[in-house]
């Protein structure tokens, strides 16, 4: 299998590429977990967070927003002492804020899954990149998602993080066309799936590769 080049390195990464990355994710709780983990990797590598994912699930009550929203100072101190996660006070606080924002959104009658999928019209955007260097770090769509999430009370949701989230959650099919997963995911798309080449695609200054590589750091 000629996988996307970023996935080679260790077996867990290859499995993540083959089984999870780019598969449309609709469940609100699962999407919340993914967004929180994407925020945790800001400034780090996705491989670091992937290796710690089970630790994160244990530390954050399996990403149950109700339980996380009730966290207080003792929980924050516990998390800051947990060597199994990234011990960054702002990022830990960001998950707690995210849980409260998630609950507020749902209490207002908006499912989190519907909220994030609205930015792509409810269907995965189909891209046709042939090389990593073609893949944008962010787009006008991720810009809009970032602004909306910040307005809703989320943190660590910059446009680059949002685009990485969109890639991982299958809102865009950013497997390279030479990767077998591109064809599989395109075949599973709804009829009339849209082109994902959004206006305003941007690359970070001096970036040598695109955000298709989850090892790249995000931005807040």
ZAMI-547402 format. One record per residue: residue number from 1; residue in one letter; x, y, z of N, C-alpha, C, O in turn. Coordinates in nm, 3 decimals. Each point is the difference from the previous one (the first is absolute). Layout:
<sites>
   n res    n_px    n_py    n_pz   ca_px   ca_py   ca_pz    c_px    c_py    c_pz    o_px    o_py    o_pz
 NUM   A       X       Y       Z       X       Y       Z       X       Y       Z       X       Y       Z
...
</sites>
This chain:
<sites>
   n res    n_px    n_py    n_pz   ca_px   ca_py   ca_pz    c_px    c_py    c_pz    o_px    o_py    o_pz
   1   X   0.084  -0.119   0.000  -0.084   0.119   0.000   0.088   0.125   0.000   0.088   0.014   0.085
   2   X  -0.110   0.075  -0.178   0.074   0.126  -0.006  -0.074   0.105   0.081  -0.075   0.081  -0.055
   3   X   0.097  -0.084   0.183  -0.069   0.093   0.088   0.050   0.143  -0.021   0.104   0.024  -0.062
   4   X  -0.181   0.071   0.117   0.048   0.137   0.007   0.132  -0.002   0.077   0.008  -0.061   0.106
   5   X   0.096   0.126  -0.157   0.133  -0.011   0.059   0.009   0.036   0.148   0.084  -0.053   0.072
   6   X  -0.172   0.145  -0.026   0.011   0.042   0.140  -0.029  -0.113   0.098   0.039   0.009   0.117
   7   X  -0.107  -0.114  -0.162  -0.045  -0.105   0.092   0.107  -0.104   0.030  -0.017  -0.081   0.091
   8   X   0.126   0.083  -0.167   0.104  -0.100   0.023   0.086   0.044   0.119   0.025   0.119   0.019
   9   X   0.019  -0.215   0.059   0.083   0.034   0.114  -0.015  -0.101   0.112   0.100  -0.052   0.051
  10   X  -0.225   0.024  -0.012  -0.022  -0.105   0.100  -0.140  -0.056  -0.021  -0.086   0.063  -0.061
  11   X   0.064  -0.183   0.113  -0.119  -0.076  -0.033  -0.128   0.070   0.043  -0.099  -0.004  -0.073
  12   X   0.098   0.066   0.189  -0.121   0.068   0.046  -0.042   0.111  -0.096  -0.118   0.024  -0.023
  13   X   0.217   0.044  -0.032  -0.026   0.106  -0.098  -0.061  -0.057  -0.127  -0.095   0.056  -0.055
  14   X   0.149  -0.169   0.009  -0.052  -0.063  -0.121  -0.144  -0.045   0.021  -0.085   0.018  -0.087
  15   X   0.057  -0.077   0.203  -0.138  -0.042   0.029  -0.094   0.120   0.005  -0.113  -0.007  -0.049
  16   X   0.159   0.115   0.109  -0.081   0.122   0.008  -0.034   0.050  -0.141  -0.114   0.038  -0.028
  17   X   0.213  -0.037  -0.060  -0.021   0.041  -0.138  -0.098  -0.093  -0.071  -0.090   0.046  -0.070
  18   X   0.108  -0.176   0.088  -0.078  -0.099  -0.075  -0.143  -0.013   0.051  -0.090  -0.035  -0.076
  19   X   0.068   0.063   0.205  -0.130  -0.031   0.061  -0.079   0.121   0.047  -0.122  -0.007   0.011
  20   X   0.190   0.119   0.016  -0.072   0.113   0.061   0.009   0.130  -0.080  -0.102   0.065  -0.023
  21   X   0.222  -0.027  -0.018   0.021   0.133  -0.057  -0.079   0.019  -0.128   0.019  -0.073  -0.097
  22   X  -0.107   0.172   0.097  -0.079   0.029  -0.119  -0.132  -0.072  -0.008  -0.079   0.025  -0.091
  23   X   0.052  -0.115   0.185  -0.130  -0.069   0.001  -0.103   0.095   0.061   0.020   0.048   0.111
  24   X  -0.130  -0.019  -0.182  -0.099   0.094   0.053  -0.050  -0.040   0.139  -0.050  -0.110   0.021
  25   X   0.067   0.202   0.072  -0.036  -0.021   0.140  -0.119   0.089   0.030   0.007   0.122  -0.016
  26   X  -0.117  -0.181   0.059  -0.124   0.075   0.020  -0.040   0.011   0.147  -0.075   0.090   0.037
  27   X   0.124  -0.179   0.045  -0.041  -0.003   0.141   0.054   0.124   0.074   0.119   0.027  -0.005
  28   X  -0.206   0.045   0.071   0.040   0.125   0.065   0.106  -0.020   0.107   0.096   0.077   0.007
  29   X  -0.112  -0.180   0.075   0.099  -0.024   0.105   0.136  -0.032  -0.060   0.102   0.049   0.048
  30   X  -0.100  -0.132  -0.151   0.126  -0.037  -0.064   0.065   0.122  -0.065   0.122   0.015   0.003
  31   X  -0.204   0.072  -0.062   0.053   0.122  -0.061   0.056   0.093   0.107   0.102   0.065  -0.022
  32   X  -0.168  -0.057   0.135   0.050   0.082   0.111   0.136  -0.050   0.045   0.093   0.079   0.020
  33   X  -0.081  -0.210  -0.003   0.129  -0.058   0.040   0.108   0.034  -0.102   0.110   0.042   0.038
  34   X  -0.141  -0.058  -0.165   0.099   0.026  -0.104   0.044   0.146   0.001   0.119   0.029  -0.013
  35   X  -0.214   0.063   0.027   0.036   0.142   0.002   0.088   0.033   0.120   0.094   0.078  -0.012
  36   X  -0.125  -0.138   0.127   0.081   0.025   0.119   0.142  -0.055  -0.018   0.097   0.062   0.043
  37   X  -0.085  -0.178  -0.105   0.133  -0.058  -0.023   0.077   0.081  -0.104   0.121   0.017   0.012
  38   X  -0.191   0.033  -0.113   0.067   0.085  -0.098   0.055   0.125   0.068   0.109   0.046  -0.033
  39   X  -0.184   0.010   0.125   0.048   0.116   0.074   0.119  -0.033   0.087   0.090   0.082   0.016
  40   X  -0.089  -0.203   0.040   0.110  -0.041   0.087   0.131  -0.009  -0.077   0.108   0.018   0.058
  41   X  -0.115  -0.047  -0.189   0.123  -0.018  -0.077   0.058   0.132  -0.051   0.104   0.000  -0.066
  42   X  -0.170   0.112   0.093   0.051   0.129  -0.046   0.144   0.019   0.048   0.027  -0.005   0.120
  43   X   0.063   0.028  -0.214   0.140   0.020   0.033   0.078  -0.129   0.017   0.121   0.002   0.022
  44   X  -0.191  -0.115  -0.031   0.064  -0.132   0.015  -0.026  -0.080  -0.127  -0.039   0.057  -0.102
  45   X   0.060  -0.187   0.108  -0.029  -0.086  -0.114  -0.125  -0.082   0.029  -0.027  -0.034   0.115
  46   X  -0.049   0.003  -0.221  -0.117  -0.084   0.019   0.040  -0.139   0.047  -0.075  -0.064   0.074
  47   X   0.190   0.016  -0.115   0.044  -0.132   0.045   0.015  -0.002   0.152  -0.029  -0.102   0.064
  48   X   0.073   0.213  -0.005   0.011   0.008   0.146  -0.136  -0.018   0.066  -0.014  -0.075   0.096
  49   X  -0.086   0.145  -0.149  -0.134  -0.009   0.058  -0.062  -0.137  -0.026  -0.067  -0.055   0.088
  50   X   0.089  -0.001  -0.206  -0.055  -0.131  -0.032   0.051  -0.105   0.099  -0.075  -0.087   0.045
  51   X   0.203   0.095  -0.012   0.057  -0.095   0.095  -0.058   0.019   0.140  -0.003  -0.095   0.080
  52   X  -0.044   0.216  -0.050  -0.055   0.030   0.132  -0.153  -0.005   0.004  -0.060   0.029   0.103
  53   X  -0.002  -0.066  -0.215  -0.146   0.009  -0.009  -0.071  -0.079   0.108  -0.095   0.050   0.061
  54   X   0.138  -0.172  -0.034  -0.064  -0.079   0.105   0.016   0.066   0.136  -0.092  -0.004   0.082
  55   X   0.207   0.065  -0.057   0.020   0.071   0.125  -0.094   0.119   0.011  -0.054   0.027   0.107
  56   X   0.034   0.044  -0.218  -0.093   0.113  -0.001  -0.142  -0.047   0.030  -0.072   0.065   0.076
  57   X   0.033  -0.176  -0.134  -0.136  -0.049   0.023  -0.021  -0.035   0.147  -0.107   0.024   0.055
  58   X   0.207  -0.080   0.007  -0.010  -0.033   0.141   0.000   0.127   0.086  -0.080   0.012   0.093
  59   X   0.167   0.080  -0.124   0.013   0.122   0.080  -0.123   0.089  -0.011  -0.038   0.067   0.096
  60   X  -0.025  -0.066  -0.215  -0.114   0.090  -0.024  -0.133  -0.075  -0.008  -0.088   0.035  -0.078
  61   X   0.075  -0.139   0.160  -0.129  -0.069   0.016  -0.059  -0.043  -0.134  -0.120   0.016  -0.025
  62   X   0.206  -0.071  -0.061  -0.042  -0.045  -0.133  -0.067   0.113  -0.079  -0.089  -0.023  -0.081
  63   X   0.135   0.144   0.107  -0.049   0.121  -0.067  -0.151   0.016   0.011  -0.068   0.035  -0.097
  64   X   0.017  -0.062   0.217  -0.141   0.025   0.029  -0.014   0.148   0.035   0.048   0.042   0.106
  65   X  -0.111   0.039  -0.190  -0.008   0.144   0.026  -0.064   0.034   0.134   0.040   0.097   0.064
  66   X  -0.138  -0.174  -0.022  -0.068   0.029   0.127   0.097  -0.012   0.116   0.004   0.086   0.088
  67   X   0.074  -0.191  -0.087   0.096  -0.020   0.109   0.113   0.102  -0.006   0.042   0.054   0.102
  68   X   0.007  -0.028  -0.223   0.111   0.095  -0.013  -0.044   0.140   0.041   0.076   0.073   0.063
  69   X  -0.198  -0.034  -0.099  -0.049   0.134   0.031  -0.006   0.024   0.151   0.002   0.114   0.045
  70   X  -0.010  -0.222   0.031  -0.008   0.012   0.147   0.138   0.002   0.066   0.010   0.011   0.122
  71   X   0.095  -0.022  -0.201   0.135  -0.001   0.057   0.027   0.132   0.074  -0.040   0.108  -0.044
  72   X   0.107  -0.122   0.156   0.038   0.116   0.080   0.150   0.005   0.021   0.075  -0.072  -0.068
  73   X  -0.028   0.156   0.161   0.144   0.016   0.024   0.073  -0.131   0.033   0.113  -0.020  -0.043
  74   X  -0.178  -0.069   0.118   0.065  -0.127   0.034   0.024  -0.085  -0.125   0.103  -0.065  -0.014
  75   X  -0.200   0.066  -0.075   0.015  -0.075  -0.125   0.111   0.060  -0.086   0.078  -0.073  -0.061
  76   X  -0.072   0.205   0.056   0.106   0.064  -0.078   0.137  -0.033   0.057   0.095  -0.023  -0.075
  77   X  -0.085   0.019   0.208   0.127  -0.037   0.063   0.036  -0.145  -0.031   0.116  -0.032  -0.024
  78   X  -0.217  -0.055   0.025   0.023  -0.142  -0.034   0.051  -0.012  -0.142   0.094  -0.075  -0.027
  79   X  -0.155   0.148  -0.064   0.039  -0.008  -0.140   0.140   0.058  -0.023   0.076  -0.052  -0.081
  80   X  -0.042   0.158   0.153   0.133   0.058  -0.013   0.109  -0.094   0.050   0.116   0.014  -0.037
  81   X  -0.154  -0.110   0.122   0.096  -0.096   0.053   0.001  -0.131  -0.078   0.078  -0.091   0.031
  82   X  -0.163   0.081  -0.132  -0.014  -0.125  -0.077   0.104  -0.004  -0.112  -0.010   0.074  -0.098
  83   X   0.109  -0.160   0.113   0.108  -0.008  -0.100  -0.047  -0.067  -0.129   0.074  -0.001  -0.099
  84   X  -0.194  -0.054   0.097  -0.051  -0.067  -0.119  -0.059   0.094  -0.102  -0.033  -0.042  -0.112
  85   X   0.018   0.171   0.148  -0.054   0.098  -0.094   0.097   0.117  -0.011   0.102   0.004   0.069
  86   X  -0.134   0.090  -0.156   0.081   0.122  -0.011  -0.040   0.092   0.115  -0.114   0.046   0.007
  87   X   0.208  -0.019   0.082  -0.032   0.077   0.120   0.017   0.150  -0.026   0.098   0.063   0.040
  88   X  -0.196  -0.011  -0.110  -0.003   0.142  -0.034  -0.129   0.056   0.058  -0.109  -0.043  -0.037
  89   X   0.121   0.139   0.126  -0.117   0.050   0.072  -0.104   0.060  -0.094  -0.120  -0.020   0.018
  90   X   0.166   0.094  -0.119  -0.094   0.061  -0.093  -0.075  -0.105  -0.082  -0.120   0.013  -0.024
  91   X   0.191  -0.118  -0.018  -0.065  -0.105  -0.078  -0.098  -0.080   0.086  -0.108  -0.036  -0.047
  92   X   0.146   0.008   0.170  -0.092  -0.070   0.091  -0.124   0.085   0.023  -0.112  -0.050  -0.006
  93   X   0.133   0.178   0.033  -0.113   0.090   0.017  -0.084   0.011  -0.125  -0.121   0.019   0.006
  94   X   0.187  -0.032  -0.122  -0.072   0.007  -0.127  -0.097  -0.115  -0.017  -0.107   0.019  -0.058
  95   X   0.141  -0.138   0.107  -0.092  -0.114  -0.009  -0.121   0.024   0.090  -0.113  -0.031  -0.038
  96   X   0.137   0.086   0.157  -0.111   0.029   0.091  -0.091   0.106  -0.060  -0.122  -0.013   0.004
  97   X   0.180   0.119  -0.059  -0.080   0.102  -0.067  -0.076  -0.058  -0.118  -0.116   0.033  -0.024
  98   X   0.184  -0.122  -0.050  -0.063  -0.063  -0.115  -0.121  -0.083   0.040  -0.102   0.002  -0.070
  99   X   0.112  -0.074   0.181  -0.112  -0.082   0.048  -0.119   0.089   0.036  -0.114  -0.033  -0.030
 100   X   0.143   0.145   0.095  -0.108   0.091   0.039  -0.063   0.066  -0.123  -0.121   0.019  -0.006
 101   X   0.204   0.014  -0.093  -0.053   0.057  -0.124  -0.085  -0.102  -0.074  -0.105   0.034  -0.055
 102   X   0.151  -0.158   0.053  -0.074  -0.109  -0.065  -0.137  -0.015   0.064  -0.101  -0.010  -0.071
 103   X   0.095   0.009   0.204  -0.127  -0.018   0.071  -0.092   0.119  -0.023  -0.121  -0.017  -0.015
 104   X   0.178   0.136   0.012  -0.082   0.119  -0.025  -0.061  -0.005  -0.139  -0.116   0.037  -0.020
 105   X   0.194  -0.082  -0.076  -0.048  -0.011  -0.138  -0.114  -0.100  -0.009  -0.103   0.028  -0.062
 106   X   0.122  -0.143   0.124  -0.103  -0.103  -0.006  -0.125   0.042   0.077  -0.112  -0.031  -0.040
 107   X   0.132   0.103   0.152  -0.115   0.049   0.078  -0.082   0.100  -0.080  -0.120   0.014   0.022
 108   X   0.186   0.056  -0.113  -0.069   0.097  -0.085  -0.067  -0.066  -0.119  -0.064   0.067  -0.081
 109   X   0.078  -0.200   0.070  -0.069  -0.073  -0.105   0.084  -0.031  -0.124  -0.054  -0.042  -0.102
 110   X   0.186   0.063   0.111   0.087  -0.028  -0.114   0.091  -0.117   0.031   0.082   0.008   0.092
 111   X  -0.095  -0.115  -0.166   0.092  -0.114   0.018   0.138   0.041  -0.048   0.015   0.064  -0.105
 112   X   0.087  -0.102   0.182   0.136   0.038  -0.036   0.037  -0.057  -0.137   0.066   0.068  -0.079
 113   X  -0.106  -0.191   0.052   0.031  -0.059  -0.130  -0.061   0.079  -0.114   0.066   0.022  -0.102
 114   X  -0.190   0.021   0.118  -0.064   0.081  -0.105   0.072   0.134  -0.016   0.015   0.051  -0.111
 115   X   0.029   0.004   0.224   0.066   0.131  -0.002   0.127  -0.004  -0.084   0.020   0.086  -0.085
 116   X   0.067  -0.186   0.107   0.126  -0.002  -0.073  -0.017  -0.045  -0.144   0.072   0.046  -0.089
 117   X  -0.167  -0.135   0.065  -0.020  -0.048  -0.138  -0.068   0.103  -0.089   0.006  -0.012  -0.123
 118   X  -0.069   0.112   0.182  -0.066   0.101  -0.083   0.099   0.075  -0.088  -0.037   0.053  -0.105
 119   X   0.162  -0.047   0.147   0.099   0.078  -0.074   0.039  -0.064  -0.133   0.058   0.065  -0.087
 120   X  -0.090  -0.193   0.072   0.024  -0.066  -0.129  -0.132  -0.043  -0.063  -0.003  -0.084  -0.090
 121   X  -0.106   0.142   0.138  -0.131  -0.032  -0.057  -0.049  -0.139   0.033  -0.088  -0.052  -0.067
 122   X   0.146  -0.010   0.170  -0.045  -0.132   0.044   0.060  -0.116  -0.077  -0.029  -0.116   0.031
 123   X   0.111   0.144  -0.131   0.060  -0.105  -0.083   0.151   0.017  -0.006   0.049   0.113   0.002
 124   X   0.026  -0.223  -0.008   0.147   0.011  -0.012   0.039   0.071  -0.129  -0.056  -0.029  -0.107
 125   X   0.150   0.119   0.116   0.055   0.066  -0.118   0.106  -0.091  -0.061   0.085  -0.054   0.072
 126   X  -0.089   0.035  -0.202   0.091  -0.093  -0.068   0.114   0.075  -0.068  -0.022   0.071  -0.099
 127   X   0.141  -0.085   0.150   0.118   0.061  -0.059   0.077  -0.101  -0.085  -0.022  -0.120   0.010
 128   X   0.112   0.171  -0.093   0.079  -0.087  -0.087   0.146   0.046   0.001   0.056   0.037  -0.103
 129   X   0.003  -0.041   0.220   0.141   0.038   0.013   0.089  -0.115  -0.046  -0.029  -0.117   0.026
 130   X   0.137   0.151  -0.095   0.093  -0.103  -0.047   0.130  -0.002   0.080   0.078  -0.094  -0.010
 131   X  -0.054   0.200   0.091   0.122   0.008   0.080  -0.029   0.077   0.127  -0.089   0.085   0.004
 132   X   0.165  -0.114   0.100  -0.023   0.066   0.129   0.011   0.151  -0.011  -0.073   0.073   0.067
 133   X   0.162  -0.025  -0.152   0.020   0.142  -0.013  -0.119   0.076  -0.055  -0.005   0.123   0.008
 134   X  -0.092  -0.194  -0.065  -0.119   0.065  -0.054  -0.106   0.024   0.106  -0.090   0.082  -0.020
 135   X   0.099  -0.152   0.131  -0.107   0.002   0.099   0.007   0.128   0.084   0.107   0.032   0.052
 136   X  -0.218   0.041  -0.040   0.004   0.126   0.076   0.009  -0.024   0.150  -0.039  -0.104   0.051
 137   X   0.092   0.204   0.017   0.004  -0.003   0.147  -0.133   0.045   0.058  -0.038  -0.040   0.110
 138   X  -0.033   0.124  -0.185  -0.131   0.049   0.042  -0.072   0.051  -0.123   0.061   0.022  -0.105
 139   X  -0.190  -0.002   0.119  -0.080   0.050  -0.112  -0.101   0.101   0.054  -0.009   0.023   0.120
 140   X  -0.065   0.038  -0.211  -0.107   0.091   0.042  -0.103  -0.074   0.085  -0.061   0.059   0.090
 141   X   0.042  -0.188  -0.118  -0.096  -0.079   0.078   0.051  -0.019   0.144  -0.076   0.017   0.095
 142   X   0.203  -0.052  -0.080   0.053  -0.018   0.136   0.008   0.133   0.073  -0.013   0.004   0.123
 143   X   0.033   0.105  -0.197  -0.004   0.133   0.062  -0.138   0.025   0.062  -0.011   0.046   0.113
 144   X  -0.093  -0.078  -0.189  -0.136   0.023   0.047  -0.032  -0.089   0.120  -0.063   0.045   0.096
 145   X   0.106  -0.170  -0.101  -0.023  -0.091   0.112   0.071   0.052   0.125  -0.056  -0.002   0.109
 146   X   0.179   0.046  -0.126   0.078   0.052   0.112  -0.070   0.118   0.066  -0.013   0.005   0.122
 147   X  -0.032   0.089  -0.202  -0.069   0.117   0.055  -0.126  -0.041   0.077  -0.027   0.053   0.108
 148   X  -0.048  -0.146  -0.164  -0.125  -0.042   0.063   0.025  -0.075   0.131  -0.071   0.020   0.098
 149   X   0.173  -0.105  -0.097   0.032  -0.074   0.122   0.049   0.093   0.110  -0.036  -0.015   0.116
 150   X   0.118   0.112  -0.153   0.047   0.097   0.099  -0.117   0.079   0.057  -0.006   0.024   0.121
 151   X  -0.084   0.016  -0.206  -0.118   0.075   0.044  -0.084  -0.083   0.096  -0.063   0.053   0.092
 152   X   0.061  -0.185  -0.114  -0.078  -0.090   0.085   0.069  -0.030   0.133  -0.060  -0.060   0.088
 153   X   0.187   0.102  -0.073   0.069  -0.017   0.127   0.114  -0.100   0.000   0.059  -0.026   0.105
 154   X  -0.028  -0.032  -0.221   0.110  -0.095  -0.009   0.134   0.074  -0.012   0.005   0.112  -0.050
 155   X   0.102  -0.176   0.096   0.134   0.053  -0.017   0.086  -0.106  -0.069  -0.041  -0.116  -0.011
 156   X   0.160   0.154  -0.034   0.088  -0.089  -0.076  -0.074  -0.052  -0.123   0.003  -0.119  -0.031
 157   X  -0.068   0.210  -0.037  -0.075  -0.034  -0.122   0.036   0.100  -0.111  -0.088   0.052  -0.069
 158   X   0.217  -0.027   0.052   0.044   0.082  -0.111  -0.031  -0.067  -0.132  -0.037  -0.117  -0.004
 159   X   0.051   0.192  -0.105  -0.039  -0.052  -0.131   0.080  -0.124  -0.040  -0.055  -0.093  -0.059
 160   X   0.185   0.091   0.091   0.081  -0.118  -0.035  -0.046  -0.123   0.077  -0.009  -0.109  -0.055
 161   X  -0.021   0.128   0.184  -0.052  -0.111   0.080  -0.134  -0.046  -0.056  -0.026  -0.120  -0.009
 162   X  -0.059   0.214  -0.029  -0.131  -0.038  -0.055   0.015  -0.077  -0.130  -0.075  -0.095  -0.024
 163   X   0.171   0.134  -0.061   0.015  -0.073  -0.125   0.053  -0.142   0.026  -0.043  -0.095  -0.065
 164   X   0.135   0.083   0.158   0.049  -0.133   0.038  -0.114  -0.085   0.054  -0.009  -0.119  -0.030
 165   X  -0.078   0.180   0.110  -0.119  -0.066   0.052  -0.091  -0.044  -0.113  -0.050  -0.113   0.000
 166   X   0.029   0.200  -0.098  -0.084  -0.034  -0.114   0.057  -0.118  -0.078  -0.074  -0.088  -0.044
 167   X   0.205   0.087   0.027   0.065  -0.111  -0.071  -0.021  -0.131   0.075  -0.040  -0.101  -0.059
 168   X   0.066   0.104   0.189  -0.008  -0.122   0.081  -0.143  -0.051   0.010  -0.024  -0.121  -0.001
 169   X  -0.072   0.214   0.009  -0.141  -0.038   0.018  -0.069  -0.032  -0.132  -0.120  -0.030  -0.001
 170   X   0.193   0.035  -0.109  -0.058  -0.037  -0.129  -0.089   0.106  -0.061  -0.078  -0.030  -0.090
 171   X   0.088   0.154   0.137  -0.076   0.107  -0.062   0.061   0.039  -0.134  -0.067   0.053  -0.088
 172   X   0.196  -0.082   0.074   0.068   0.011  -0.129   0.074  -0.131  -0.024   0.056  -0.059   0.093
 173   X  -0.054   0.014  -0.216   0.077  -0.119  -0.036   0.136   0.049  -0.049   0.015   0.036  -0.117
 174   X   0.083  -0.034   0.206   0.132   0.050  -0.035   0.105  -0.111  -0.011   0.120   0.027   0.004
 175   X  -0.165  -0.151  -0.018   0.094  -0.103  -0.040   0.048   0.034  -0.141  -0.080   0.043  -0.083
 176   X   0.206  -0.062   0.056   0.050   0.024  -0.134  -0.068  -0.096  -0.098  -0.037  -0.111   0.037
 177   X   0.022   0.153  -0.161  -0.072  -0.084  -0.096   0.071  -0.133  -0.024  -0.065  -0.097  -0.041
 178   X   0.194   0.090   0.065   0.073  -0.125  -0.018  -0.015  -0.096   0.117   0.047  -0.113  -0.007
 179   X  -0.113   0.158   0.114  -0.021  -0.084   0.118  -0.132  -0.076  -0.017  -0.101   0.062  -0.033
 180   X   0.100  -0.193   0.055  -0.125  -0.077  -0.016  -0.115   0.051   0.084  -0.116  -0.017  -0.037
 181   X   0.145   0.080   0.150  -0.105   0.050   0.087  -0.080   0.114  -0.066  -0.117   0.019   0.031
 182   X   0.181   0.054  -0.120  -0.072   0.109  -0.068  -0.119  -0.056  -0.077  -0.111   0.051   0.010
 183   X   0.135  -0.154  -0.085  -0.106  -0.060  -0.081  -0.108  -0.062   0.088  -0.119   0.014  -0.029
 184   X   0.160  -0.081   0.135  -0.097  -0.063   0.091  -0.092   0.104   0.061  -0.122  -0.018   0.003
 185   X   0.180   0.127   0.047  -0.081   0.102   0.065  -0.084   0.078  -0.100  -0.112   0.040   0.032
 186   X   0.163  -0.019  -0.151  -0.079   0.068  -0.103  -0.121  -0.084  -0.038  -0.109   0.053  -0.021
 187   X   0.128  -0.183   0.012  -0.110  -0.091  -0.036  -0.108   0.000   0.107  -0.117  -0.023  -0.029
 188   X   0.157   0.050   0.153  -0.097   0.001   0.109  -0.068   0.133   0.019  -0.088   0.012   0.086
 189   X   0.128   0.090  -0.164  -0.059   0.132   0.012  -0.142   0.000  -0.055  -0.037  -0.084  -0.082
 190   X  -0.041   0.180   0.128  -0.137   0.013  -0.049   0.002   0.039  -0.148   0.094   0.066  -0.044
 191   X  -0.196  -0.105  -0.033  -0.006   0.041  -0.141   0.008   0.152  -0.011  -0.058   0.074   0.080
 192   X   0.130  -0.030  -0.181   0.011   0.144  -0.019   0.094   0.066   0.096  -0.009   0.121   0.023
 193   X   0.102  -0.199   0.035   0.097   0.056   0.094   0.073   0.117  -0.060   0.030   0.001  -0.120
 194   X   0.000   0.100   0.203   0.055   0.125  -0.049   0.151  -0.006  -0.017   0.068  -0.082   0.063
 195   X  -0.018   0.167  -0.146   0.144   0.020  -0.007   0.044   0.072   0.124  -0.065   0.095   0.044
 196   X   0.175  -0.139   0.015   0.045   0.061   0.124   0.100   0.110  -0.019   0.059   0.046   0.098
 197   X  -0.037  -0.001  -0.220   0.100   0.105  -0.022  -0.064   0.134   0.034  -0.053   0.070  -0.086
 198   X   0.060  -0.038   0.215  -0.066   0.121   0.049   0.082   0.123  -0.036   0.122  -0.010  -0.014
 199   X  -0.188   0.125   0.000   0.075   0.123  -0.031   0.088   0.040   0.117  -0.027  -0.034   0.115
 200   X   0.130   0.105  -0.147   0.084   0.056   0.105   0.091  -0.101   0.068   0.038   0.021   0.115
 201   X  -0.003  -0.129  -0.182   0.088  -0.099   0.063   0.134   0.065   0.030   0.052   0.077  -0.080
 202   X   0.002  -0.109   0.196   0.121   0.067   0.046   0.102  -0.100   0.051  -0.034  -0.108   0.050
 203   X   0.159   0.145  -0.065   0.110  -0.076   0.057   0.069   0.086   0.104   0.007   0.122  -0.016
 204   X   0.043  -0.182   0.121   0.080   0.075   0.096   0.128   0.045  -0.065   0.055  -0.070  -0.086
 205   X  -0.006   0.183   0.126   0.126   0.052  -0.054   0.111  -0.099   0.027   0.016  -0.049   0.111
 206   X   0.063   0.020  -0.215   0.115  -0.089   0.009  -0.036  -0.145   0.031   0.087  -0.078   0.037
 207   X  -0.213   0.041  -0.052  -0.037  -0.138   0.026   0.054  -0.089  -0.112  -0.008   0.036  -0.117
 208   X   0.062  -0.150   0.155   0.057  -0.090  -0.099  -0.097  -0.108  -0.041   0.021  -0.068  -0.101
 209   X  -0.127   0.050   0.179  -0.102  -0.098  -0.035  -0.133   0.051   0.051  -0.005   0.100   0.073
 210   X  -0.103  -0.168  -0.111  -0.132   0.052   0.033  -0.059  -0.070   0.121   0.057  -0.097   0.051
 211   X  -0.172   0.146  -0.006  -0.060  -0.056   0.121  -0.055  -0.139  -0.020  -0.054  -0.058   0.095
 212   X   0.064   0.003  -0.213  -0.035  -0.140  -0.013   0.087  -0.084   0.091  -0.040  -0.109   0.041
 213   X   0.158   0.158  -0.008   0.089  -0.070   0.092  -0.035   0.039   0.142   0.031   0.111   0.042
 214   X  -0.096  -0.201   0.036  -0.041   0.036   0.134   0.116   0.030   0.094  -0.023   0.043   0.113
 215   X   0.149  -0.065  -0.155   0.112   0.034   0.083   0.022   0.150   0.011   0.071   0.047   0.088
 216   X  -0.134   0.030  -0.179   0.021   0.143   0.004  -0.070   0.062   0.118  -0.108  -0.044   0.040
 217   X   0.169   0.146   0.016  -0.060   0.068   0.115  -0.118   0.082  -0.046  -0.006   0.045  -0.114
 218   X  -0.089  -0.025   0.207  -0.115   0.082  -0.028   0.021   0.140   0.051   0.108   0.037   0.045
 219   X  -0.214   0.041  -0.053   0.003   0.136   0.055  -0.124   0.024   0.081  -0.103  -0.063  -0.022
 220   X   0.112   0.154   0.114  -0.115   0.025   0.086  -0.081   0.115  -0.052  -0.101   0.037   0.059
</sites>
